[in-house]
Amino acid sequence: MTRQQQGTFRTSMYWVLAVLAGLFLFIAFNYNDLSSTKGQVKVGKRQAESIASTFWSKRQVNPGSFQRTAILQDDTAVDGYISLHHLEKSYEKQFSHIHPLQYWEVTYYRPHDTKQYFTRINPFDGTVIGFGMHSSIASPYMDTGQMIDSAKAYAVEQLKQLQQQQPRQNVDIVYIGKSRESDGLHFTFADKQAKIGQAPMQVHVQVFAGTNQPNGFATSFAVPKADRSWFALQSKRSKIMTWVFMIGQFLLFVGALLVLYRKRRQGVRYGRGFPLLVLAFVLDLLINVNTLPQLQSQMGFAAIAARGNWMSDGWIGFFVEMTAILEVGMLYFITVAGGALAKDVMGEERWLSWRHPDWPIRVRNAAFRGYGIAIIWLGLQTLFYWIGQTYFHVWEQNDMGSSPWNNVVPALIPAAAWFAGINEEITFRLFGYGLLKKLFKKTWLALLIPAMIWALGHSLYPVYPVYTRFVELTIFGTLIGWCMLKWDLETVIFAHVSFDSILMSLSLLSDQPVRMAPAAIFWAILPLLAGVAAGSLQRMGKHIFQKDLI
């Protein structure tokens, strides 16, 4: 064996060992979560909608005359409180059947109507745990002095129904106060016998406007003021960090325009990466449409005109389409400018044209290399969080916003991995590095600053303290940038896509009552399949784009 062959063999062995180590770390530290069915949703979206329909039909409300949206929600205040103080086991034993941290919220609404009916359903046993009506119609005067006893009796009745697993002979609640809303009066009671840590359980009863009858019920926990203040501070900091990210991203876009202006006479290739951008646009539009239920929930139902599950009209449809156009429009100019800068600061070989004869083998190698990097990345991330949780009181809260259940088609959620990989690697690695290298001439600075901007964009993830993800992704963003310099842009795109695809595929396995193994496996290996199919993709692209765009 020649010296060169020996070096190649050693390099291959190092790669294999690093990938195996990353896989071992990821599985070893996450084995319980990967193998456990605890916390897995057992009542699906359609079943929750059926339960809500039956519930309101018994109350002389015709659900068929309304549109509906079912969203898997999370009581973030209570979830954060018990996670912060390590009260998960105690809460699970005492209150998970009365006030589960995750719940389905099925809302019946009409576009531009003032009345909405909501139902909260336990996703583990199908119990209705809360319900009520929202309305902006002004409430007529009601004599509240005669209603407290009625509301209290109603609250006790509802609590006894929810406490069948752990029945109490006497439910002792005390009146706290009331608030007058447009849809009626809201009475609040405290349960003397129910408390988690320093947070007592509260019971809320709604008396509908015009009927003077209790017909709304919900539970909550009064998180102590000190904890609420801490979370409010964390939220404020994360929003500030996100704004800094948005400013940084916008400055990169402005920088791209300035680069293109300065190079306008140097034959900038405006078709660079055009097929990639077409793919990005299709993916972004698909993602936005798929997350329509979340968008409806966040922006309010009364102002939204929606048809069925897939299509929308009015301003929300315009919003979805314009978001995709703006995001991919910015990416287009950044891509062209990044390609122009790559020629100056990295060498053109760091990103091959898809028409280049070596492109298929380049992409094939990048797919396998990127997949290996993704597994190593998963292992290192797992180690990072183990160290953080063990020594720095880092912890993560549930995030229902990323649940596959809150998408029109849950199996399509890993498509977001492809848009994120393409968009973020071109923006922060290719162009970000190129621009900073051109300005400051320092490689380490050109790797670090774009990684920091990229890391700030993940500050809204529910990981505490909020600076945790900034530290994590600044480190990994810098390392990924180094991988681009060592190999090529295609490698880091595949590494990013593979990393996100694996994690999102696991969410399909863990969050669904019927495990979506075929879809999860498909998305998890798709980056490798795309790399293997690179030659066919190139031939197809050349057939579609006959004109030499590059």
C-alpha positions in Angstrom: 0.0 0.0 0.0 1.5 3.4 -1.0 1.8 6.3 1.4 -1.0 8.1 -0.4 -3.3 5.0 -0.1 -2.4 4.7 3.6 -3.3 8.4 4.2 -6.6 7.9 2.4 -7.3 4.7 4.4 -6.6 6.5 7.7 -8.8 9.4 6.7 -11.7 7.0 5.9 -11.2 5.2 9.3 -11.3 8.5 11.1 -14.5 9.4 9.3 -16.1 6.1 10.2 -15.1 6.4 13.8 -16.3 10.0 14.1 -19.7 9.0 12.6 -20.1 6.0 14.8 -19.2 8.1 17.9 -21.8 10.7 16.9 -24.4 8.0 16.4 -23.5 6.4 19.8 -23.8 9.7 21.6 -27.1 10.6 20.1 -28.7 7.2 20.8 -27.1 6.7 24.2 -28.3 10.1 25.6 -31.7 10.0 23.8 -32.6 6.3 24.1 -35.3 6.8 26.7 -37.0 9.5 24.7 -36.6 7.6 21.4 -38.0 4.3 22.8 -40.7 5.7 25.2 -44.3 6.2 24.2 -44.9 8.4 27.2 -46.4 11.7 26.2 -47.4 10.4 22.8 -50.6 11.9 21.5 -53.3 9.2 21.5 -56.3 11.2 20.3 -55.8 12.4 16.7 -57.0 15.6 15.1 -60.0 14.1 13.4 -61.0 12.4 16.6 -60.7 15.6 18.6 -62.9 17.4 16.1 -65.5 14.7 16.4 -65.5 14.9 20.2 -65.9 18.7 20.0 -68.7 18.4 17.5 -70.6 16.0 19.7 -70.0 18.2 22.8 -71.5 21.3 21.2 -74.3 19.5 19.5 -75.6 18.5 22.9 -75.6 22.2 23.8 -77.8 23.2 20.9 -75.0 24.5 18.8 -74.8 23.3 15.2 -71.1 22.7 14.4 -71.9 22.1 10.8 -72.7 25.8 10.3 -69.2 26.8 11.3 -65.7 26.3 10.0 -63.3 24.6 12.4 -59.6 24.5 13.2 -57.9 22.0 15.6 -54.5 23.0 17.0 -52.4 21.1 19.5 -51.6 23.7 22.1 -49.4 23.9 25.2 -49.8 25.7 28.5 -46.4 27.4 28.2 -46.7 29.2 31.6 -47.3 26.0 33.6 -45.0 23.9 31.5 -42.2 26.3 31.9 -42.8 26.6 35.7 -42.7 22.9 36.4 -39.7 22.4 34.1 -37.8 25.2 35.8 -38.5 23.7 39.3 -38.2 20.0 38.2 -41.8 19.2 39.2 -42.7 17.1 36.1 -43.2 13.8 38.0 -45.3 15.3 40.7 -47.5 17.2 38.2 -47.9 14.1 36.0 -49.2 12.2 39.0 -51.6 14.8 40.4 -52.9 17.0 37.6 -52.2 15.6 34.1 -55.8 14.2 33.9 -57.3 17.6 35.0 -55.1 20.1 33.3 -52.8 18.3 30.7 -49.9 20.5 29.6 -50.7 19.7 26.0 -54.3 19.8 24.7 -56.3 20.0 21.5 -58.1 23.3 21.1 -60.9 22.9 18.5 -62.3 26.3 17.5 -65.6 26.8 15.5 -65.8 30.1 13.7 -67.2 31.9 10.8 -65.2 34.4 8.8 -65.9 38.0 9.9 -68.3 36.7 12.6 -68.1 37.9 16.2 -68.8 34.5 17.8 -66.4 31.6 18.2 -66.8 28.4 20.2 -63.7 26.7 21.6 -63.2 23.3 23.1 -60.1 22.0 24.9 -59.6 18.2 24.7 -57.2 16.0 26.5 -55.0 14.4 23.7 -54.3 11.3 25.8 -57.9 10.2 26.7 -60.3 12.4 24.8 -61.8 14.1 27.8 -63.2 17.6 27.4 -61.2 19.7 29.9 -62.3 23.2 28.9 -64.9 25.0 26.7 -66.4 28.4 26.2 -67.4 31.1 23.7 -65.7 34.2 22.5 -67.7 37.1 21.3 -67.2 40.8 20.7 -70.9 41.6 21.1 -71.4 44.0 24.1 -72.9 42.2 27.1 -76.1 43.4 28.7 -76.2 44.3 32.4 -76.2 41.3 34.7 -76.8 41.1 38.4 -73.6 39.4 39.6 -74.5 39.2 43.2 -76.8 36.2 42.5 -74.4 34.4 40.2 -71.4 33.5 42.4 -73.0 30.6 44.0 -74.3 29.3 40.7 -70.9 29.6 39.1 -69.2 28.0 42.1 -71.6 25.0 42.0 -70.9 24.7 38.2 -67.1 24.7 38.8 -67.4 22.0 41.5 -69.5 19.9 39.1 -67.1 20.1 36.3 -64.1 19.4 38.5 -65.7 16.3 39.9 -66.2 15.0 36.4 -62.5 15.6 35.6 -61.3 14.0 38.8 -62.7 10.5 38.1 -59.1 9.0 38.2 -58.5 10.6 41.6 -61.9 11.4 43.1 -62.2 13.7 46.1 -65.2 13.6 48.4 -65.2 17.3 48.9 -64.0 19.8 46.3 -63.2 22.9 48.3 -62.9 26.1 46.2 -63.0 29.7 47.2 -64.1 32.7 45.2 -61.3 35.1 44.1 -62.9 37.6 41.8 -64.6 38.3 38.5 -63.9 40.2 35.3 -66.5 41.6 32.9 -65.8 40.8 29.2 -67.7 41.5 26.0 -68.8 37.8 26.0 -70.0 37.7 29.6 -68.7 37.5 33.1 -65.7 35.4 34.0 -65.6 34.1 37.6 -62.3 32.8 39.1 -62.1 30.3 42.0 -59.1 28.8 43.7 -59.0 25.1 44.7 -57.6 24.9 48.2 -56.5 21.3 47.9 -54.8 21.6 44.5 -51.3 23.1 44.2 -48.1 22.4 42.4 -45.1 23.9 44.0 -46.1 27.4 44.9 -48.7 27.6 42.1 -52.4 27.0 43.2 -54.9 25.7 40.7 -57.6 28.1 39.6 -61.0 27.4 38.0 -62.6 29.8 35.6 -66.3 29.8 34.9 -67.8 31.9 32.1 -71.4 33.1 32.2 -72.6 33.8 28.7 -73.9 37.3 27.9 -77.7 37.4 27.6 -78.3 34.0 29.2 -77.0 34.6 32.7 -76.2 30.8 32.8 -72.7 29.3 33.5 -71.7 27.6 30.2 -67.9 28.0 30.0 -65.2 26.2 32.0 -61.4 26.1 32.2 -58.6 25.4 34.6 -55.2 27.1 35.1 -52.4 27.5 37.6 -51.4 30.8 39.2 -47.6 30.8 38.5 -45.8 32.9 41.1 -45.0 36.5 40.1 -41.2 36.0 40.4 -41.4 33.1 37.9 -43.6 35.0 35.6 -41.2 37.9 35.7 -38.3 35.6 34.9 -40.0 34.1 31.9 -41.1 37.6 30.7 -37.5 38.7 30.8 -36.4 35.6 28.9 -39.1 36.3 26.3 -38.0 39.9 26.0 -34.4 38.9 25.5 -35.3 36.3 22.9 -37.4 38.9 20.9 -34.5 41.4 21.1 -32.1 38.7 19.8 -34.5 37.8 17.0 -34.8 41.5 16.0 -31.0 41.7 15.9 -31.0 38.6 13.6 -33.6 40.2 11.3 -31.5 43.4 11.1 -28.4 41.3 10.4 -30.2 39.3 7.7 -31.5 42.5 6.1 -28.0 44.0 6.1 -26.7 40.9 4.3 -29.4 41.5 1.7 -28.4 45.1 1.3 -24.8 43.9 1.1 -25.8 41.6 -1.7 -27.3 44.4 -3.7 -24.2 46.5 -3.2 -22.0 43.7 -4.3 -24.1 43.2 -7.5 -24.0 46.9 -8.2 -20.2 47.1 -7.8 -19.7 44.0 -10.0 -22.3 45.0 -12.6 -19.6 45.4 -15.3 -17.8 42.1 -14.5 -20.3 39.7 -16.1 -22.2 38.6 -13.0 -24.1 35.4 -13.8 -27.7 36.1 -12.7 -28.8 32.6 -13.6 -26.5 31.1 -11.0 -28.4 28.6 -8.9 -31.7 29.3 -10.7 -33.0 25.7 -10.5 -32.1 25.6 -6.8 -34.1 28.8 -6.2 -37.1 27.3 -8.1 -36.9 24.4 -5.7 -36.7 26.7 -2.7 -39.8 28.7 -3.8 -41.9 25.5 -4.3 -40.7 24.3 -0.9 -41.4 27.6 0.9 -44.9 27.9 -0.6 -45.6 24.3 0.4 -44.4 24.9 3.9 -46.5 28.1 4.3 -49.7 26.4 3.1 -49.0 23.4 5.2 -48.8 25.5 8.4 -52.0 27.4 7.6 -53.8 26.1 10.8 -51.1 27.6 13.0 -51.3 30.8 11.0 -55.1 30.9 11.5 -54.7 30.4 15.3 -52.0 33.1 15.7 -53.8 35.7 13.6 -57.3 35.2 14.8 -60.2 33.4 13.1 -62.8 36.1 12.7 -60.7 38.1 10.2 -59.8 35.0 8.1 -61.7 33.7 5.1 -60.6 30.1 4.6 -62.0 27.3 2.4 -61.5 23.8 3.7 -58.0 22.7 4.8 -55.9 23.5 1.8 -57.0 26.7 0.2 -57.4 30.2 1.4 -58.6 33.5 0.0 -58.6 37.1 1.1 -55.6 38.6 2.8 -54.3 35.4 4.3 -53.8 33.8 0.9 -52.0 37.0 -0.2 -49.9 36.9 2.9 -48.8 33.3 2.3 -47.9 33.9 -1.3 -46.1 37.2 -0.7 -44.1 35.6 2.1 -42.7 33.0 -0.2 -42.0 35.5 -2.9 -40.2 37.9 -0.6 -38.1 35.2 1.1 -37.0 33.6 -2.2 -36.6 37.0 -3.8 -34.1 38.0 -1.1 -32.4 34.6 -1.5 -32.1 35.1 -5.2 -30.0 38.2 -4.9 -28.0 36.8 -2.1 -27.3 33.7 -4.1 -26.1 35.6 -7.2 -23.9 37.9 -5.0 -22.6 34.9 -3.1 -21.6 33.2 -6.3 -19.8 36.3 -7.5 -17.9 36.6 -4.2 -17.0 32.9 -4.0 -15.0 33.3 -7.2 -12.9 36.0 -5.4 -12.5 34.7 -1.9 -12.8 30.9 -2.0 -12.3 29.8 -5.6 -15.0 28.9 -8.0 -14.6 25.2 -7.2 -16.4 25.6 -3.9 -19.7 25.7 -5.7 -20.0 24.0 -9.0 -22.5 25.0 -11.7 -25.2 22.3 -12.1 -24.2 22.2 -15.8 -20.6 21.3 -15.0 -19.8 17.7 -16.1 -18.4 16.9 -12.6 -21.6 18.2 -10.8 -23.3 14.7 -10.4 -20.2 13.1 -8.7 -19.7 16.3 -6.7 -23.3 16.2 -5.4 -23.2 12.5 -4.8 -20.0 12.8 -2.6 -21.4 15.9 -0.9 -24.6 14.0 0.0 -22.8 11.1 1.7 -20.2 13.4 3.3 -22.9 15.8 4.5 -24.9 12.9 6.0 -21.9 11.8 8.0 -21.4 15.4 9.2 -25.0 15.5 10.2 -24.7 12.4 12.4 -21.5 13.8 14.0 -23.4 17.1 14.5 -26.3 15.3 16.2 -23.8 13.6 18.6 -22.0 16.8 19.4 -25.3 18.7 20.0 -26.4 15.9 22.3 -23.2 16.2 24.3 -23.5 20.0 24.3 -27.0 19.8 25.9 -25.9 17.1 28.4 -23.1 19.4 29.6 -25.6 22.3 29.7 -28.2 20.4 31.6 -25.7 18.9 34.0 -23.6 21.9 34.9 -25.4 25.1 33.7 -29.1 24.5 34.4 -30.0 24.4 30.7 -33.5 23.0 30.0 -35.9 22.7 27.2 -39.7 23.3 27.2 -42.3 21.6 25.0 -42.9 23.4 21.7 -46.3 22.6 20.2 -45.6 25.1 17.4 -43.3 22.6 15.8 -45.6 19.6 16.2 -46.5 17.8 13.0 -50.1 17.7 14.2 -50.4 21.5 13.6 -49.9 21.1 9.9 -52.4 20.3 7.2 -50.4 17.2 6.2 -48.2 16.1 9.1 -46.1 13.9 6.9 -44.9 16.9 4.9 -43.3 18.7 7.8 -39.7 17.5 7.0 -39.9 19.4 3.7 -39.0 22.4 5.8 -35.5 20.9 6.3 -34.7 21.3 2.6 -35.7 25.0 2.5 -33.8 25.7 5.7 -30.7 24.0 4.5 -30.7 25.7 1.1 -31.7 29.2 2.4 -29.5 29.4 5.5 -26.3 27.8 4.0 -26.4 30.1 1.0 -27.2 33.2 3.1 -24.9 32.7 6.1 -22.1 30.5 4.8 -21.7 31.2 1.1 -22.6 34.9 1.0 -22.0 35.7 4.7 -18.5 34.3 4.7 -17.7 35.8 1.3 -18.8 39.3 2.2 -17.0 39.3 5.6 -13.9 37.8 4.1 -13.9 40.5 1.4 -14.4 43.3 4.0 -12.1 42.2 6.9 -9.7 39.7 5.2 -9.8 37.5 8.3 -11.0 34.0 7.8 -12.0 33.4 11.5 -14.0 36.6 11.6 -15.7 35.8 8.3 -16.7 32.5 9.8 -17.8 33.7 13.2 -19.9 36.8 12.5 -22.4 35.1 10.0 -22.6 32.1 12.4 -23.6 34.6 15.2 -26.3 36.2 13.1 -27.6 32.8 12.1 -27.6 31.6 15.8 -29.6 34.7 16.8 -32.4 33.6 14.5 -33.0 30.6 16.6 -33.6 32.5 19.9 -37.4 32.0 20.0 -36.9 28.2 20.5 -38.1 27.3 24.0 -34.6 26.5 25.4 -33.6 28.3 28.6 -31.6 30.4 29.4 -32.3 32.0 26.0 -28.7 32.5 25.2 -28.2 28.7 25.1 -29.1 28.3 21.4 -27.0 31.4 20.5 -23.9 29.8 22.1 -24.7 26.4 20.6 -25.3 27.5 17.0 -22.5 30.0 17.0 -20.1 27.1 17.7 -21.8 24.8 15.1 -22.2 27.6 12.6 -18.5 28.3 12.7 -17.7 24.6 12.3 -20.1 24.2 9.4 -18.5 27.3 7.7 -15.1 25.6 8.2 -16.5 22.5 6.5 -17.6 24.6 3.5 -14.0 25.9 3.1 -12.5 22.4 3.5 -15.0 20.8 1.0 -17.7 22.8 -0.7 -21.1 24.5 -0.4 -23.0 21.4 -1.5 -21.5 19.4 1.5 -22.8 21.9 4.1 -26.2 22.2 2.4 -26.6 18.4 2.6 -25.3 18.4 6.1 -27.9 20.9 7.2 -30.7 19.3 5.3 -29.7 15.8 6.7 -29.5 17.1 10.3 -32.9 18.7 10.2 -34.5 15.8 8.2 -33.4 13.3 10.8 -34.8 15.3 13.7 -38.1 16.1 11.9 -38.5 12.5 10.9 -38.1 11.5 14.5 -40.9 13.9 15.4 -43.2 12.0 13.0 -42.5 8.8 14.9 -43.0 10.3 18.4 -45.9 12.6 17.9 -48.3 10.4 16.0 -50.8 7.9 17.4 -50.3 5.8 14.3 -46.5 5.8 13.8 -45.6 7.2 10.5 -42.6 5.0 10.0 -42.7 4.9 6.1 -42.8 8.7 5.8 -40.2 9.2 8.5 -37.8 6.7 6.9 -38.3 8.3 3.5 -37.5 11.8 4.7 -34.6 10.7 6.8 -32.8 9.0 3.8 -34.0 11.4 1.1 -30.8 13.5 1.2 -28.9 10.3 0.3 -31.4 9.4 -2.4 -31.1 12.9 -3.9 -27.3 12.6 -4.0 -27.5 9.2 -5.7 -30.0 10.5 -8.3 -27.8 13.6 -9.0 -27.0 12.5 -12.5 -30.6 12.0 -13.5 -31.5 15.3 -11.9 -28.9 17.0 -14.0 -30.1 15.5 -17.2 -33.7 16.4 -16.4 -32.6 20.0 -15.6 -30.7 20.4 -18.8 -33.8 19.2 -20.7 -36.1 21.7 -18.9 -33.7 24.7 -19.0 -32.4 24.5 -22.6 -31.0 28.0 -22.4 -27.7 28.4 -20.7 -28.7 30.3 -17.6 -25.3 29.9 -16.0 
